[in-house]
Amino acid sequence: MPLEKHPLQNEFPQHQNRIQQLHASDNNFARLSDKYHQLDREIFEIEQHNLINDEDHLEQLKLKRLQLKDQLYKMLD
């Protein structure tokens, strides 16, 4: 299975304009969005370079990313 990044714009294509608006006008959304993208990059790097020393740690990172994604979606909706 090919590795993928999961930017919010790809996860919620129907909300692209809203993502940009909130990122520019809502500090909490911007902070959470930045944290989501940082975590997504970290997960991608770990998977891309096979840096998986602890599968549980990777799963915890993915769970955090999912929780952030859920929070952000609620703010978008």
C-alpha positions in Angstrom: 0.0 0.0 0.0 1.5 3.4 -1.0 2.2 5.9 1.8 0.0 8.9 1.9 0.0 12.2 3.7 -3.4 13.3 5.0 -3.7 17.1 4.7 -7.0 18.6 5.8 -7.7 19.9 2.3 -7.6 16.2 1.1 -9.5 14.9 4.1 -12.3 17.5 3.7 -12.3 18.7 0.1 -15.8 20.1 0.5 -14.5 22.5 3.2 -11.4 23.9 1.5 -12.6 27.5 1.6 -13.8 27.2 5.2 -10.4 25.7 6.2 -8.6 28.7 4.8 -11.0 31.1 6.4 -10.8 29.5 9.9 -7.0 29.2 9.7 -6.8 32.9 9.0 -9.4 34.1 11.5 -9.6 31.5 14.4 -6.4 31.1 16.5 -7.6 27.9 18.1 -8.4 26.4 14.7 -5.1 27.5 13.3 -3.2 26.0 16.3 -5.1 22.7 16.0 -4.7 22.6 12.3 -0.9 23.2 12.6 -0.6 20.5 15.2 -2.6 18.1 12.9 -0.3 18.8 10.0 2.9 18.5 12.1 1.7 15.1 13.4 0.7 14.0 9.9 4.3 14.8 8.7 5.8 13.0 11.6 3.7 9.9 10.9 4.6 10.0 7.2 8.3 10.3 8.0 8.2 7.4 10.4 6.4 5.2 7.8 8.4 6.4 4.8 11.8 5.7 6.4 10.7 2.6 8.3 11.6 4.2 11.6 9.0 2.1 13.5 10.7 1.0 16.6 7.5 0.8 18.6 4.3 -0.1 16.8 2.3 1.1 19.8 3.9 4.5 19.6 3.0 4.8 15.9 -0.6 3.8 16.7 -0.8 6.4 19.5 0.4 9.1 17.0 -2.3 8.0 14.5 -4.9 8.1 17.2 -3.9 11.6 18.2 -4.1 12.6 14.5 -7.6 11.1 14.3 -8.7 12.9 17.4 -7.5 16.2 16.0 -9.2 15.5 12.7 -12.5 14.9 14.6 -12.1 18.2 16.5 -11.3 20.1 13.4 -14.2 18.6 11.5 -16.6 19.7 14.3 -15.2 23.3 13.9 -15.7 23.1 10.2 -19.3 21.8 10.3 
